[in-house]
Amino acid sequence: MSSPPVAPAGWSRWLVPPAALSVHLSIGQAYAWSVFKPPLESALGLDGTQSALPFQLAIVMLGLSAAFGGTLVERNGPRWAMTVALVCFSSGFLVSALGAETKHYWLIVLGYGFVGGIGLGIGYISPVSTLIKWFPDRPGMATGIAIMGFGGGALIASPWSAQMLSSFGSDNDGIALAFLVHGLSYAVFMTLGVLLIRVPRTEKPVESAPSAYEGVQVSARNAVRTPQFWCLWVVLCMNVTAGIGILEKAAPMITDFFADSSTPVSASAAAGFVALLSAANMAGRIGWSSTSDLIGRKNIYRVYLGVGALMYLVIALFGDSSKPLFILCALVILSFYGGGFATVPAYLKDLFGTYEVGAIHGRLLTAWSLAGVLGPLIVNWIADHQKGAGKHGPALYTVSFGIMIGLLVIGFAANELVRPVHARHHVPAPREAVDAERQQSA
């Protein structure tokens, strides 16, 4: 399991994205967490900030495990990484099921947030380096296909979870059973990716494509010393914070926005809204990342951050006047959120090469860890505070939306500062790169 399986002669590179998708569609369930928030709050007596804790910790652990495990993923290969992800992610649900059944909320936090979060991080980066090496001619599209699965996971999980809670009940016993079914089902589905994944035999998996190792090559150790890495870190953190703030509280948010209207939003319609956001998240990952192959990474991030800020402004000013307008703006924001995730591996490849792009990507995802705390904390804490002050409806979110606009502007400025990496950070061709790293360590 620790040695990367090499593709036999004639192996189609188009079999690799489905392998990646089987893992990303599973771990993408994290984006459907908001479906569990109201039942957990009711069954265990939690407030909105407390019920967000498992999701927040899962995102923190995603970034930390990706950062610390990125080098291991590069060394041991995608099959090892996918296996670790399978065990951790599924086990997290089983521990959470025990916590829900016994009414020990800390077990849900430990299982879903800590153990499951490690599975999220290792599973998220497991196929990225492999995909870029299989598709050196279209890195944005390749990573977009796989990471699309992470965004689309909730498209499946949201209605599926809502149906289970409806069938099993939304008390602690029903929640526990839903967690149990999730854990077992995802273990089976993720096994398909473990069995199917392969690494290319040569540097040129397709004769007409460039070598995967052409151009600038920078090690993970050197990459974190460059201003380009930290500019991208800020870009990713700001974009994720703005998107995840809506996504984590999507179901309660749309309910609050139109609670006083003549047509309030039902629980099933709110779950449908979560599914729509997941569809936009998923479509943005493949659509916008593929577009970045044509117009460039820097230009596409200008769209994500600039237009994203405009969409937040429209929601803050006019969102409660029209459901279609609110939904449309939220869909655009989530498409940019997903597109940002899918495009960043190709951005890293452009700046740092493919030599240790998986490890560099893992380190960059610490930005997601911070954003996973900031986004939900900003939206939930301000909403709880405003509710305590007697406000309701859109007024619960006006301040937090203003903060999101400011963060996107900061991200836009950081993107403008990205420049090519200075030659002093480059390593020689990959065949000599290991020796160069040893000399730098000596």
VOMAR-737383 format. One record per residue (C-alpha): residue number from 1; residue in one letter; chain; x, y, z. Coordinates in nm, 3 decimals, padded with zeros to 5 digits. Example, Ala and Ser with C-alpha at 12.3 -4.5 7.8 and 13.67 -1.06 7.14 Angstrom:
- 1  A  A  01.230  -00.450  00.780
- 2  S  A  01.367  -00.106  00.714
! end
This chain:
- 1  M  A  00.000  00.000  00.000
- 2  S  A  00.296  00.231  00.060
- 3  S  A  00.438  00.197  -00.290
- 4  P  A  00.260  00.402  -00.561
- 5  P  A  00.096  00.173  -00.821
- 6  V  A  00.246  00.248  -01.164
- 7  A  A  00.009  00.244  -01.462
- 8  P  A  00.067  -00.041  -01.706
- 9  A  A  00.137  00.033  -02.071
- 10  G  A  -00.173  00.162  -02.245
- 11  W  A  -00.344  00.276  -01.924
- 12  S  A  -00.586  00.560  -01.996
- 13  R  A  -00.524  00.874  -01.798
- 14  W  A  -00.900  00.935  -01.800
- 15  L  A  -00.938  00.658  -01.542
- 16  V  A  -00.754  00.870  -01.285
- 17  P  A  -01.015  01.148  -01.240
- 18  P  A  -01.292  00.896  -01.148
- 19  A  A  -01.059  00.751  -00.885
- 20  A  A  -01.008  01.097  -00.742
- 21  L  A  -01.380  01.171  -00.764
- 22  S  A  -01.473  00.867  -00.554
- 23  V  A  -01.273  01.013  -00.265
- 24  H  A  -01.368  01.377  -00.313
- 25  L  A  -01.739  01.308  -00.355
- 26  S  A  -01.728  01.127  -00.021
- 27  I  A  -01.532  01.378  00.184
- 28  G  A  -01.736  01.658  00.023
- 29  Q  A  -02.012  01.558  00.266
- 30  A  A  -01.857  01.818  00.495
- 31  Y  A  -02.038  02.086  00.297
- 32  A  A  -02.373  01.937  00.400
- 33  W  A  -02.304  01.983  00.771
- 34  S  A  -02.562  02.263  00.797
- 35  V  A  -02.838  02.001  00.748
- 36  F  A  -02.737  01.847  01.082
- 37  K  A  -02.717  02.179  01.269
- 38  P  A  -03.089  02.231  01.354
- 39  P  A  -03.146  01.868  01.469
- 40  L  A  -02.831  01.875  01.684
- 41  E  A  -02.928  02.209  01.836
- 42  S  A  -03.272  02.073  01.921
- 43  A  A  -03.161  01.730  02.045
- 44  L  A  -02.860  01.843  02.247
- 45  G  A  -02.956  02.199  02.343
- 46  L  A  -02.684  02.378  02.145
- 47  D  A  -02.668  02.726  01.996
- 48  G  A  -02.554  02.807  01.641
- 49  T  A  -02.192  02.867  01.738
- 50  Q  A  -02.168  02.538  01.928
- 51  S  A  -02.329  02.331  01.653
- 52  A  A  -02.075  02.469  01.406
- 53  L  A  -01.780  02.342  01.615
- 54  P  A  -01.745  01.994  01.455
- 55  F  A  -01.742  02.150  01.108
- 56  Q  A  -01.493  02.419  01.213
- 57  L  A  -01.257  02.168  01.373
- 58  A  A  -01.285  01.942  01.066
- 59  I  A  -01.170  02.227  00.843
- 60  V  A  -00.889  02.315  01.084
- 61  M  A  -00.771  01.953  01.082
- 62  L  A  -00.809  01.944  00.704
- 63  G  A  -00.553  02.221  00.668
- 64  L  A  -00.318  02.092  00.938
- 65  S  A  -00.319  01.731  00.820
- 66  A  A  -00.271  01.842  00.460
- 67  A  A  00.022  02.062  00.564
- 68  F  A  00.196  01.802  00.779
- 69  G  A  00.097  01.505  00.564
- 70  G  A  00.172  01.661  00.225
- 71  T  A  00.530  01.537  00.215
- 72  L  A  00.417  01.186  00.319
- 73  V  A  00.160  01.188  00.040
- 74  E  A  00.432  01.277  -00.212
- 75  R  A  00.661  01.008  -00.072
- 76  N  A  00.413  00.722  -00.027
- 77  G  A  00.184  00.793  -00.321
- 78  P  A  -00.188  00.842  -00.377
- 79  R  A  -00.304  00.490  -00.286
- 80  W  A  -00.154  00.515  00.064
- 81  A  A  -00.309  00.859  00.108
- 82  M  A  -00.654  00.748  -00.008
- 83  T  A  -00.645  00.452  00.232
- 84  V  A  -00.558  00.676  00.528
- 85  A  A  -00.838  00.913  00.425
- 86  L  A  -01.088  00.627  00.404
- 87  V  A  -01.006  00.494  00.751
- 88  C  A  -01.009  00.834  00.922
- 89  F  A  -01.316  00.979  00.749
- 90  S  A  -01.534  00.672  00.801
- 91  S  A  -01.414  00.623  01.160
- 92  G  A  -01.503  00.983  01.234
- 93  F  A  -01.866  00.914  01.149
- 94  L  A  -01.872  00.601  01.364
- 95  V  A  -01.735  00.790  01.666
- 96  S  A  -01.990  01.066  01.600
- 97  A  A  -02.270  00.809  01.591
- 98  L  A  -02.163  00.691  01.936
- 99  G  A  -02.158  01.051  02.059
- 100  A  A  -02.508  01.122  01.929
- 101  E  A  -02.646  00.799  02.074
- 102  T  A  -02.498  00.865  02.420
- 103  K  A  -02.563  01.243  02.405
- 104  H  A  -02.194  01.318  02.452
- 105  Y  A  -02.142  01.609  02.216
- 106  W  A  -01.765  01.608  02.269
- 107  L  A  -01.755  01.268  02.092
- 108  I  A  -01.919  01.424  01.786
- 109  V  A  -01.661  01.702  01.794
- 110  L  A  -01.380  01.446  01.834
- 111  G  A  -01.513  01.208  01.569
- 112  Y  A  -01.639  01.435  01.294
- 113  G  A  -01.408  01.726  01.369
- 114  F  A  -01.073  01.574  01.469
- 115  V  A  -01.059  01.219  01.328
- 116  G  A  -01.278  01.290  01.026
- 117  G  A  -01.092  01.616  00.965
- 118  I  A  -00.765  01.428  00.925
- 119  G  A  -00.937  01.213  00.663
- 120  L  A  -01.056  01.530  00.490
- 121  G  A  -00.705  01.675  00.466
- 122  I  A  -00.522  01.364  00.349
- 123  G  A  -00.805  01.271  00.111
- 124  Y  A  -00.824  01.621  -00.033
- 125  I  A  -00.459  01.637  -00.143
- 126  S  A  -00.421  01.267  -00.223
- 127  P  A  -00.488  01.289  -00.600
- 128  V  A  -00.376  01.646  -00.679
- 129  S  A  -00.008  01.588  -00.759
- 130  T  A  -00.093  01.272  -00.953
- 131  L  A  -00.354  01.450  -01.164
- 132  I  A  -00.119  01.735  -01.253
- 133  K  A  00.142  01.483  -01.365
- 134  W  A  -00.113  01.296  -01.576
- 135  F  A  -00.245  01.620  -01.732
- 136  P  A  00.049  01.863  -01.771
- 137  D  A  -00.127  02.014  -02.072
- 138  R  A  -00.449  02.098  -01.882
- 139  P  A  -00.374  02.121  -01.508
- 140  G  A  -00.667  02.351  -01.430
- 141  M  A  -00.918  02.119  -01.590
- 142  A  A  -00.764  01.806  -01.432
- 143  T  A  -00.765  01.934  -01.077
- 144  G  A  -01.105  02.093  -01.138
- 145  I  A  -01.257  01.756  -01.226
- 146  A  A  -01.137  01.597  -00.904
- 147  I  A  -01.191  01.889  -00.668
- 148  M  A  -01.534  01.932  -00.829
- 149  G  A  -01.624  01.618  -00.636
- 150  F  A  -01.549  01.783  -00.304
- 151  G  A  -01.784  02.066  -00.390
- 152  G  A  -02.047  01.829  -00.526
- 153  G  A  -02.039  01.593  -00.232
- 154  A  A  -02.308  01.789  -00.053
- 155  L  A  -02.526  01.777  -00.363
- 156  I  A  -02.566  01.409  -00.279
- 157  A  A  -02.524  01.425  00.097
- 158  S  A  -02.764  01.712  00.168
- 159  P  A  -03.090  01.556  00.041
- 160  W  A  -02.967  01.212  00.147
- 161  S  A  -02.902  01.332  00.503
- 162  A  A  -03.232  01.520  00.516
- 163  Q  A  -03.418  01.209  00.403
- 164  M  A  -03.246  00.994  00.665
- 165  L  A  -03.327  01.242  00.941
- 166  S  A  -03.685  01.244  00.820
- 167  S  A  -03.702  00.864  00.819
- 168  F  A  -03.496  00.788  01.130
- 169  G  A  -03.609  01.092  01.329
- 170  S  A  -03.425  01.409  01.423
- 171  D  A  -03.369  01.310  01.787
- 172  N  A  -03.034  01.180  01.909
- 173  D  A  -03.113  00.820  01.806
- 174  G  A  -03.202  00.925  01.450
- 175  I  A  -02.892  01.141  01.420
- 176  A  A  -02.675  00.852  01.545
- 177  L  A  -02.820  00.613  01.288
- 178  A  A  -02.768  00.868  01.009
- 179  F  A  -02.402  00.907  01.110
- 180  L  A  -02.359  00.529  01.113
- 181  V  A  -02.502  00.487  00.763
- 182  H  A  -02.280  00.768  00.634
- 183  G  A  -01.965  00.612  00.775
- 184  L  A  -02.026  00.266  00.631
- 185  S  A  -02.147  00.388  00.291
- 186  Y  A  -01.854  00.622  00.234
- 187  A  A  -01.605  00.349  00.328
- 188  V  A  -01.737  00.134  00.044
- 189  F  A  -01.740  00.417  -00.210
- 190  M  A  -01.390  00.543  -00.127
- 191  T  A  -01.252  00.191  -00.172
- 192  L  A  -01.316  00.229  -00.547
- 193  G  A  -01.065  00.514  -00.564
- 194  V  A  -00.806  00.319  -00.364
- 195  L  A  -00.826  00.030  -00.611
- 196  L  A  -00.831  00.241  -00.929
- 197  I  A  -00.560  00.504  -00.872
- 198  R  A  -00.232  00.482  -01.071
- 199  V  A  00.072  00.707  -01.126
- 200  P  A  00.215  00.767  -01.478
- 201  R  A  00.503  00.554  -01.605
- 202  T  A  00.694  00.842  -01.764
- 203  E  A  00.732  01.220  -01.747
- 204  K  A  00.523  01.248  -02.066
- 205  P  A  00.203  01.045  -02.019
- 206  V  A  00.079  01.178  -02.354
- 207  E  A  00.325  01.228  -02.640
- 208  S  A  00.164  01.550  -02.762
- 209  A  A  00.169  01.702  -02.412
- 210  P  A  00.466  01.875  -02.246
- 211  S  A  00.670  01.697  -01.982
- 212  A  A  00.522  01.722  -01.635
- 213  Y  A  00.859  01.851  -01.515
- 214  E  A  00.921  02.131  -01.765
- 215  G  A  00.981  02.487  -01.647
- 216  V  A  01.047  02.621  -01.298
- 217  Q  A  01.076  02.367  -01.016
- 218  V  A  01.070  02.472  -00.651
- 219  S  A  01.077  02.244  -00.346
- 220  A  A  00.815  02.269  -00.073
- 221  R  A  01.086  02.381  00.167
- 222  N  A  01.184  02.670  -00.058
- 223  A  A  00.828  02.757  -00.162
- 224  V  A  00.722  02.859  00.190
- 225  R  A  01.010  03.108  00.193
- 226  T  A  00.877  03.300  -00.105
- 227  P  A  00.640  03.601  -00.098
- 228  Q  A  00.439  03.432  -00.375
- 229  F  A  00.339  03.148  -00.144
- 230  W  A  00.218  03.386  00.125
- 231  C  A  00.032  03.608  -00.122
- 232  L  A  -00.153  03.298  -00.243
- 233  W  A  -00.210  03.198  00.119
- 234  V  A  -00.388  03.528  00.182
- 235  V  A  -00.584  03.497  -00.145
- 236  L  A  -00.708  03.149  -00.057
- 237  C  A  -00.786  03.240  00.304
- 238  M  A  -00.994  03.546  00.209
- 239  N  A  -01.182  03.367  -00.070
- 240  V  A  -01.259  03.066  00.149
- 241  T  A  -01.367  03.274  00.448
- 242  A  A  -01.616  03.463  00.232
- 243  G  A  -01.764  03.148  00.080
- 244  I  A  -01.766  02.919  00.380
- 245  G  A  -01.947  03.176  00.591
- 246  I  A  -02.255  03.133  00.371
- 247  L  A  -02.215  02.760  00.314
- 248  E  A  -02.187  02.653  00.677
- 249  K  A  -02.505  02.843  00.775
- 250  A  A  -02.688  02.818  00.444
- 251  A  A  -03.005  02.646  00.562
- 252  P  A  -03.072  02.872  00.865
- 253  M  A  -02.961  03.182  00.671
- 254  I  A  -03.217  03.160  00.390
- 255  T  A  -03.485  03.076  00.648
- 256  D  A  -03.398  03.388  00.850
- 257  F  A  -03.382  03.615  00.545
- 258  F  A  -03.742  03.540  00.443
- 259  A  A  -03.896  03.445  00.779
- 260  D  A  -04.113  03.760  00.781
- 261  S  A  -04.213  03.738  00.414
- 262  S  A  -04.543  03.608  00.284
- 263  T  A  -04.367  03.291  00.164
- 264  P  A  -04.126  03.172  00.436
- 265  V  A  -03.872  02.902  00.352
- 266  S  A  -03.951  02.551  00.481
- 267  A  A  -03.689  02.309  00.616
- 268  S  A  -03.704  02.096  00.300
- 269  A  A  -03.668  02.406  00.079
- 270  A  A  -03.370  02.518  00.289
- 271  A  A  -03.209  02.176  00.236
- 272  G  A  -03.274  02.221  -00.135
- 273  F  A  -03.097  02.557  -00.120
- 274  V  A  -02.794  02.383  00.034
- 275  A  A  -02.802  02.136  -00.255
- 276  L  A  -02.819  02.424  -00.507
- 277  L  A  -02.518  02.588  -00.345
- 278  S  A  -02.334  02.259  -00.369
- 279  A  A  -02.419  02.238  -00.738
- 280  A  A  -02.279  02.590  -00.791
- 281  N  A  -01.972  02.501  -00.585
- 282  M  A  -01.921  02.190  -00.798
- 283  A  A  -01.985  02.363  -01.132
- 284  G  A  -01.748  02.646  -01.039
- 285  R  A  -01.470  02.400  -00.968
- 286  I  A  -01.467  02.253  -01.317
- 287  G  A  -01.598  02.555  -01.510
- 288  W  A  -01.384  02.832  -01.364
- 289  S  A  -01.070  02.618  -01.327
- 290  S  A  -01.095  02.513  -01.693
- 291  T  A  -01.141  02.879  -01.786
- 292  S  A  -00.819  02.956  -01.601
- 293  D  A  -00.631  02.737  -01.853
- 294  L  A  -00.742  02.991  -02.116
- 295  I  A  -00.722  03.330  -01.943
- 296  G  A  -00.461  03.264  -01.673
- 297  R  A  -00.475  03.208  -01.299
- 298  K  A  -00.423  03.568  -01.193
- 299  N  A  -00.708  03.693  -01.412
- 300  I  A  -00.951  03.431  -01.288
- 301  Y  A  -00.878  03.522  -00.925
- 302  R  A  -00.950  03.884  -01.011
- 303  V  A  -01.298  03.764  -01.107
- 304  Y  A  -01.341  03.547  -00.796
- 305  L  A  -01.248  03.824  -00.554
- 306  G  A  -01.374  04.137  -00.732
- 307  V  A  -01.709  04.011  -00.853
- 308  G  A  -01.750  03.812  -00.531
- 309  A  A  -01.732  04.133  -00.328
- 310  L  A  -01.995  04.288  -00.556
- 311  M  A  -02.229  03.989  -00.504
- 312  Y  A  -02.203  04.023  -00.127
- 313  L  A  -02.287  04.391  -00.156
- 314  V  A  -02.597  04.314  -00.362
- 315  I  A  -02.718  04.059  -00.105
- 316  A  A  -02.658  04.302  00.182
- 317  L  A  -02.852  04.581  00.010
- 318  F  A  -03.129  04.399  -00.178
- 319  G  A  -03.119  04.029  -00.081
- 320  D  A  -03.439  04.026  00.125
- 321  S  A  -03.640  04.190  -00.154
- 322  S  A  -03.626  03.892  -00.388
- 323  K  A  -03.563  03.521  -00.335
- 324  P  A  -03.432  03.472  -00.691
- 325  L  A  -03.185  03.760  -00.644
- 326  F  A  -03.065  03.625  -00.310
- 327  I  A  -03.025  03.272  -00.451
- 328  L  A  -02.852  03.394  -00.770
- 329  C  A  -02.593  03.601  -00.581
- 330  A  A  -02.529  03.317  -00.335
- 331  L  A  -02.481  03.074  -00.625
- 332  V  A  -02.228  03.305  -00.791
- 333  I  A  -02.035  03.346  -00.463
- 334  L  A  -02.025  02.969  -00.413
- 335  S  A  -01.915  02.908  -00.772
- 336  F  A  -01.620  03.144  -00.708
- 337  Y  A  -01.552  02.971  -00.378
- 338  G  A  -01.532  02.635  -00.550
- 339  G  A  -01.341  02.774  -00.845
- 340  G  A  -01.080  02.918  -00.610
- 341  F  A  -01.013  02.577  -00.458
- 342  A  A  -00.989  02.403  -00.794
- 343  T  A  -00.767  02.666  -00.955
- 344  V  A  -00.511  02.702  -00.677
- 345  P  A  -00.322  02.375  -00.750
- 346  A  A  -00.270  02.490  -01.111
- 347  Y  A  -00.165  02.835  -00.982
- 348  L  A  00.092  02.661  -00.761
- 349  K  A  00.208  02.449  -01.053
- 350  D  A  00.259  02.763  -01.265
- 351  L  A  00.465  02.929  -00.991
- 352  F  A  00.650  02.635  -00.833
- 353  G  A  00.637  02.348  -01.085
- 354  T  A  00.532  01.988  -01.024
- 355  Y  A  00.833  01.865  -00.825
- 356  E  A  00.662  01.886  -00.483
- 357  V  A  00.336  02.053  -00.576
- 358  G  A  00.132  01.817  -00.356
- 359  A  A  00.335  01.907  -00.048
- 360  I  A  00.319  02.279  -00.134
- 361  H  A  -00.057  02.250  -00.182
- 362  G  A  -00.087  02.083  00.157
- 363  R  A  00.099  02.365  00.327
- 364  L  A  -00.116  02.625  00.151
- 365  L  A  -00.431  02.460  00.285
- 366  T  A  -00.347  02.591  00.632
- 367  A  A  -00.520  02.900  00.494
- 368  W  A  -00.834  02.687  00.476
- 369  S  A  -00.787  02.591  00.842
- 370  L  A  -00.798  02.954  00.949
- 371  A  A  -01.083  03.034  00.709
- 372  G  A  -01.279  02.735  00.839
- 373  V  A  -01.278  02.898  01.180
- 374  L  A  -01.314  03.260  01.069
- 375  G  A  -01.603  03.223  00.824
- 376  P  A  -01.849  03.034  01.047
- 377  L  A  -01.733  03.223  01.357
- 378  I  A  -01.795  03.563  01.198
- 379  V  A  -02.139  03.470  01.065
- 380  N  A  -02.259  03.263  01.365
- 381  W  A  -02.120  03.485  01.642
- 382  I  A  -02.255  03.805  01.489
- 383  A  A  -02.593  03.643  01.415
- 384  D  A  -02.620  03.512  01.774
- 385  H  A  -02.518  03.854  01.910
- 386  Q  A  -02.767  04.038  01.689
- 387  K  A  -03.041  03.794  01.786
- 388  G  A  -02.965  03.860  02.152
- 389  A  A  -03.001  04.232  02.077
- 390  G  A  -03.354  04.172  01.950
- 391  K  A  -03.282  04.186  01.576
- 392  H  A  -03.410  03.936  01.325
- 393  G  A  -03.421  03.856  00.953
- 394  P  A  -03.152  04.008  00.726
- 395  A  A  -03.032  04.233  01.010
- 396  L  A  -02.868  03.925  01.162
- 397  Y  A  -02.618  03.916  00.874
- 398  T  A  -02.561  04.277  00.758
- 399  V  A  -02.244  04.330  00.963
- 400  S  A  -02.091  03.994  00.871
- 401  F  A  -02.154  04.055  00.501
- 402  G  A  -01.973  04.389  00.526
- 403  I  A  -01.676  04.209  00.682
- 404  M  A  -01.675  03.955  00.397
- 405  I  A  -01.659  04.235  00.139
- 406  G  A  -01.355  04.379  00.316
- 407  L  A  -01.182  04.040  00.323
- 408  L  A  -01.236  03.988  -00.050
- 409  V  A  -01.082  04.329  -00.121
- 410  I  A  -00.775  04.225  00.082
- 411  G  A  -00.753  03.904  -00.121
- 412  F  A  -00.780  04.100  -00.446
- 413  A  A  -00.483  04.316  -00.342
- 414  A  A  -00.275  04.009  -00.247
- 415  N  A  -00.340  03.852  -00.587
- 416  E  A  -00.212  04.166  -00.758
- 417  L  A  00.120  04.125  -00.575
- 418  V  A  00.192  03.776  -00.716
- 419  R  A  00.502  03.771  -00.939
- 420  P  A  00.721  03.490  -01.086
- 421  V  A  00.940  03.312  -00.831
- 422  H  A  01.299  03.437  -00.811
- 423  A  A  01.563  03.203  -00.957
- 424  R  A  01.739  03.165  -00.622
- 425  H  A  01.449  02.946  -00.504
- 426  H  A  01.463  02.711  -00.804
- 427  V  A  01.597  02.356  -00.785
- 428  P  A  01.756  02.171  -01.082
- 429  A  A  01.571  01.921  -01.299
- 430  P  A  01.378  01.660  -01.095
- 431  R  A  01.640  01.390  -01.149
- 432  E  A  01.890  01.611  -00.963
- 433  A  A  01.645  01.778  -00.725
- 434  V  A  01.681  01.526  -00.442
- 435  D  A  02.058  01.570  -00.442
- 436  A  A  02.013  01.948  -00.438
- 437  E  A  01.781  01.924  -00.137
- 438  R  A  02.035  01.709  00.047
- 439  Q  A  02.306  01.964  -00.022
- 440  Q  A  02.084  02.245  00.113
- 441  S  A  02.014  02.042  00.428
- 442  A  A  02.384  01.960  00.485
! end
